Amino acid sequence: MNLVADCCKAEVDIRLPQGTQCKDVLSEIGKMRAQHKGLEYKIIDMIEANHTSPSEEIIQLMTRNAEAVRGGRIFLSSALGFTDCRCFRQKGIPAGIYGPLSYHMGSQDEHITVADLLDTVKVHVLTSFDYLGYLD
């Protein structure tokens, strides 16, 4: 208990906020390696931060439909989550996330309400129809 360990291991999941680049993180890791000889690391996956502008048509339609379904103003936000939207954005396709409010996310008794789920389905369907021109 009172000995200095020969080694230690840590697993780190770094999710980049908008405006940060992988090269910035790699530079910081390089500085740490210079200070701590023997520090090793392995990159499992590396993806640049990305986002879709709130001015994109798909985001405007989603916002309008969410406000109509919810009966009030909604506020756009950004998250560090790792969603499938990144795959679309990497191909130049704008994408946004809209979903039900999650209670106790990532912990015991995580859940959503049926009403929120149904509202989310309505927003997705209406936005899809509007974006594809089915309701014109």
Rosetta silent file (secondary structure, phi, psi, omega in degrees, C-alpha in Angstrom):
SEQUENCE: MNLVADCCKAEVDIRLPQGTQCKDVLSEIGKMRAQHKGLEYKIIDMIEANHTSPSEEIIQLMTRNAEAVRGGRIFLSSALGFTDCRCFRQKGIPAGIYGPLSYHMGSQDEHITVADLLDTVKVHVLTSFDYLGYLD
SCORE:     score description
SCORE:     0.000 S_00000001
   1 L     0.000  -31.429 -178.164    0.000    0.000    0.000 S_00000001
   2 L  -107.782   29.014  176.752    2.841    2.423    0.646 S_00000001
   3 L  -104.771  154.185  174.865    4.959    1.435   -2.341 S_00000001
   4 L   -83.497  127.090 -178.079    5.336    3.302   -5.599 S_00000001
   5 L   -65.735  145.850  176.830    3.701    1.300   -8.364 S_00000001
   6 L   -68.738  -33.496 -178.965    5.884    0.048  -11.207 S_00000001
   7 L  -158.800  167.972  173.015    3.270    1.086  -13.729 S_00000001
   8 L  -147.093  162.519 -178.526   -0.306    2.157  -14.141 S_00000001
   9 L  -134.670  138.256  176.732   -2.839    2.040  -16.943 S_00000001
  10 L  -137.922  143.803  173.698   -5.630    4.459  -17.785 S_00000001
  11 L  -111.223  128.120 -175.061   -8.185    4.503  -20.565 S_00000001
  12 L  -123.725  130.664  176.076   -9.222    7.958  -21.703 S_00000001
  13 L  -110.107  107.955 -178.532  -12.121    8.863  -23.990 S_00000001
  14 L  -105.195  121.633  177.639  -11.575   12.374  -25.319 S_00000001
  15 L  -112.367  122.976 -171.022  -14.458   13.954  -27.199 S_00000001
  16 L   -81.744  129.217  172.995  -13.541   17.149  -28.963 S_00000001
  17 L   -74.893  159.985  179.154  -15.684   20.252  -28.609 S_00000001
  18 L   -54.464  139.271  179.621  -16.349   22.359  -31.695 S_00000001
  19 L    92.826  -10.165  177.716  -13.310   24.380  -32.656 S_00000001
  20 L  -100.369  144.878  178.849  -10.823   21.809  -31.342 S_00000001
  21 L  -118.919  153.764  179.358   -8.770   19.674  -33.680 S_00000001
  22 H   -55.299  -39.010 -179.000   -7.187   16.274  -33.170 S_00000001
  23 H   -60.344  -31.504  177.974   -3.746   17.785  -33.795 S_00000001
  24 H   -65.836  -43.511  179.938   -4.244   20.041  -30.736 S_00000001
  25 H   -67.568  -43.156  179.123   -4.903   17.048  -28.493 S_00000001
  26 H   -62.198  -34.997  176.678   -2.002   15.095  -29.994 S_00000001
  27 H   -63.704  -43.254  178.610    0.265   18.081  -29.329 S_00000001
  28 H   -65.088  -39.347  177.080   -0.737   18.092  -25.651 S_00000001
  29 H   -63.031  -39.643  177.045   -0.124   14.349  -25.429 S_00000001
  30 H   -59.788  -41.140  177.441    3.308   14.949  -26.931 S_00000001
  31 H   -63.349  -40.701  178.433    4.081   17.491  -24.203 S_00000001
  32 H   -64.418  -40.725  179.407    3.026   14.987  -21.529 S_00000001
  33 H   -63.064  -36.382  179.421    5.235   12.305  -23.062 S_00000001
  34 H   -67.048  -34.003 -179.790    8.201   14.696  -22.960 S_00000001
  35 H   -80.302  -31.004 -173.892    7.597   15.318  -19.245 S_00000001
  36 L  -123.240   91.078 -178.920    6.901   11.704  -18.302 S_00000001
  37 L   -59.063  140.244  179.120    9.347    9.286  -19.880 S_00000001
  38 L    91.605   -4.743  177.965    7.836    5.905  -20.616 S_00000001
  39 L   -69.666  124.231  178.334    4.332    7.257  -21.208 S_00000001
  40 L  -119.824  154.001  175.254    2.729    5.211  -23.952 S_00000001
  41 L  -149.875  158.754  178.422   -0.638    5.568  -25.641 S_00000001
  42 L  -134.839  127.664  177.934   -2.725    3.894  -28.297 S_00000001
  43 L   -90.565  123.966  179.090   -5.383    5.647  -30.345 S_00000001
  44 L   -87.691  -41.318 -179.662   -8.426    3.478  -30.929 S_00000001
  45 L  -155.002  142.492  179.492  -10.396    5.984  -33.005 S_00000001
  46 L  -140.440  119.646 -178.076   -9.832    9.611  -33.933 S_00000001
  47 L  -134.524  131.367  178.084  -12.471   11.821  -35.499 S_00000001
  48 L   -64.786  146.328  175.678  -12.373   15.586  -35.920 S_00000001
  49 L   -61.322  144.495  177.112  -15.085   17.571  -34.157 S_00000001
  50 L  -148.861  162.054  177.934  -17.912   18.550  -36.481 S_00000001
  51 L  -157.730  166.842  174.740  -21.271   20.270  -36.384 S_00000001
  52 L  -111.784  132.806 -179.108  -24.084   21.478  -38.594 S_00000001
  53 L   -62.751  140.232  176.260  -24.814   25.188  -38.669 S_00000001
  54 L   -60.624  -17.584 -179.711  -28.148   26.232  -37.126 S_00000001
  55 L   -83.299   -8.447  177.995  -28.840   28.088  -40.383 S_00000001
  56 L   -62.717  144.748 -177.212  -28.953   24.834  -42.409 S_00000001
  57 H   -54.834  -44.437 -177.038  -32.399   24.032  -43.825 S_00000001
  58 H   -61.906  -36.969  179.961  -32.670   20.674  -42.003 S_00000001
  59 H   -72.674  -40.236  177.657  -31.991   22.336  -38.645 S_00000001
  60 H   -62.511  -43.458  178.872  -34.454   25.154  -39.349 S_00000001
  61 H   -65.552  -44.281  179.830  -37.175   22.643  -40.298 S_00000001
  62 H   -61.309  -42.700  179.378  -36.466   20.455  -37.277 S_00000001
  63 H   -63.238  -46.900 -179.792  -36.615   23.483  -34.972 S_00000001
  64 H   -60.790  -44.631 -179.072  -39.879   24.721  -36.486 S_00000001
  65 H   -68.715  -38.402  177.852  -41.496   21.279  -36.240 S_00000001
  66 H   -63.319  -41.236  178.644  -40.263   20.719  -32.687 S_00000001
  67 H   -65.927  -38.053  178.579  -41.710   24.055  -31.618 S_00000001
  68 H   -66.694  -43.995 -178.446  -45.045   23.223  -33.286 S_00000001
  69 H   -70.181  -43.050 -176.468  -45.222   19.769  -31.675 S_00000001
  70 H   -79.009  -19.460  178.648  -43.990   20.910  -28.247 S_00000001
  71 L    78.435   26.647  178.427  -46.137   24.051  -28.268 S_00000001
  72 L  -176.896  175.347 -177.284  -43.334   26.452  -27.432 S_00000001
  73 L   -68.820  140.038  171.756  -39.862   27.671  -28.195 S_00000001
  74 L  -114.512  159.365 -178.395  -36.993   25.199  -28.149 S_00000001
  75 L  -119.893  129.291  179.376  -33.346   26.063  -27.799 S_00000001
  76 L   -75.660  145.895  176.936  -30.610   24.517  -29.892 S_00000001
  77 L  -144.435  172.024  178.987  -27.572   23.178  -28.118 S_00000001
  78 L  -124.494  148.607 -178.772  -24.446   21.236  -28.867 S_00000001
  79 L  -133.887  162.502  178.581  -23.173   18.146  -27.124 S_00000001
  80 L   -93.689   12.390  179.987  -19.986   16.136  -27.007 S_00000001
  81 L   -62.984  164.636 -177.668  -21.845   12.906  -27.658 S_00000001
  82 L  -112.475   87.908 -174.591  -20.700   10.492  -30.314 S_00000001
  83 L  -105.993  171.003  177.621  -23.703   10.126  -32.604 S_00000001
  84 L   -67.648  -15.414  178.749  -24.250    8.805  -36.113 S_00000001
  85 H   -56.129  -32.162 -179.423  -24.607   12.410  -37.298 S_00000001
  86 H   -57.960  -35.607 -178.750  -20.808   12.537  -37.576 S_00000001
  87 H   -66.006  -41.088  177.833  -20.975    9.976  -40.402 S_00000001
  88 H   -66.779  -47.064 -177.869  -23.375   12.147  -42.409 S_00000001
  89 H   -61.273  -37.279  178.892  -21.394   15.330  -41.727 S_00000001
  90 H   -63.767  -21.970  177.708  -18.154   13.676  -42.833 S_00000001
  91 L   -96.588    6.236  179.395  -19.862   13.088  -46.199 S_00000001
  92 L    83.143   13.706 -179.289  -21.005   16.732  -46.377 S_00000001
  93 L  -100.157  119.572 -179.958  -24.598   15.956  -45.421 S_00000001
  94 L   -65.228  142.158 -178.214  -26.033   18.301  -42.756 S_00000001
  95 L  -149.843  148.588  177.156  -27.511   16.481  -39.774 S_00000001
  96 L  -138.472  163.594 -178.122  -29.016   17.309  -36.394 S_00000001
  97 L  -114.157  132.259  171.846  -30.158   15.432  -33.338 S_00000001
  98 L  -141.236  128.810 -178.783  -33.576   15.704  -31.763 S_00000001
  99 L  -155.763  176.016 -179.370  -34.826   13.295  -29.158 S_00000001
 100 L   -71.447  156.203  175.431  -36.797   12.812  -25.985 S_00000001
 101 L   -68.512  128.938  179.903  -35.569   14.045  -22.632 S_00000001
 102 L  -100.123  130.439  177.538  -33.674   11.271  -20.892 S_00000001
 103 E   -98.477  132.818  178.673  -34.002   10.920  -17.144 S_00000001
 104 L    61.761   39.222 -175.671  -31.003    9.548  -15.194 S_00000001
 105 L   -54.240  130.169  177.274  -28.944    9.215  -18.393 S_00000001
 106 L    74.551   12.700  179.725  -26.167    6.679  -18.040 S_00000001
 107 L  -136.739 -174.500 -178.182  -27.241    5.564  -14.592 S_00000001
 108 L   -60.173  139.662  178.063  -29.708    3.329  -12.837 S_00000001
 109 L    66.284   30.484  175.275  -33.331    3.694  -13.954 S_00000001
 110 L   -61.195  134.470  179.861  -32.507    5.627  -17.133 S_00000001
 111 E  -161.324  166.651  171.475  -35.777    6.244  -18.965 S_00000001
 112 L  -127.137  168.506  177.128  -37.844    8.481  -21.222 S_00000001
 113 L   -96.117  152.932  178.362  -41.564    9.119  -21.225 S_00000001
 114 H   -62.171  -40.116  179.737  -43.923    7.657  -23.816 S_00000001
 115 H   -60.328  -44.198  177.851  -45.280   11.160  -24.524 S_00000001
 116 H   -63.954  -39.913  178.402  -41.767   12.454  -25.283 S_00000001
 117 H   -61.077  -46.755 -179.523  -41.079    9.460  -27.512 S_00000001
 118 H   -64.878  -39.945  176.504  -44.268   10.059  -29.519 S_00000001
 119 H   -62.822  -38.693  178.644  -43.506   13.777  -29.819 S_00000001
 120 H   -63.720  -43.197  177.856  -40.033   12.914  -31.078 S_00000001
 121 H   -60.646  -43.207  178.748  -41.473   10.602  -33.732 S_00000001
 122 H   -59.601  -45.614 -179.370  -43.815   13.395  -34.857 S_00000001
 123 H   -62.535  -44.019 -179.384  -40.921   15.858  -35.156 S_00000001
 124 H   -64.105  -44.685 -178.829  -38.812   13.387  -37.147 S_00000001
 125 H   -65.632  -48.301  179.976  -41.641   12.486  -39.532 S_00000001
 126 H   -61.327  -42.119  179.751  -42.704   16.090  -40.131 S_00000001
 127 H   -65.589  -41.648  177.855  -39.109   17.201  -40.651 S_00000001
 128 H   -61.455  -46.247  179.909  -38.457   14.342  -43.083 S_00000001
 129 H   -62.443  -45.884  179.965  -41.577   15.172  -45.081 S_00000001
 130 H   -62.144  -45.941 -175.980  -40.754   18.894  -45.157 S_00000001
 131 H   -65.186  -36.498 -179.233  -37.114   18.321  -46.124 S_00000001
 132 H   -88.722   -3.278  175.628  -38.032   15.909  -48.906 S_00000001
 133 L    81.836   18.249 -178.253  -40.860   18.140  -50.141 S_00000001
 134 L   -74.237  -21.084 -176.087  -43.732   15.733  -49.435 S_00000001
 135 L  -103.937   10.816  179.498  -45.931   18.347  -47.780 S_00000001
 136 L   -75.772    0.000    0.000  -45.604   21.053  -50.450 S_00000001
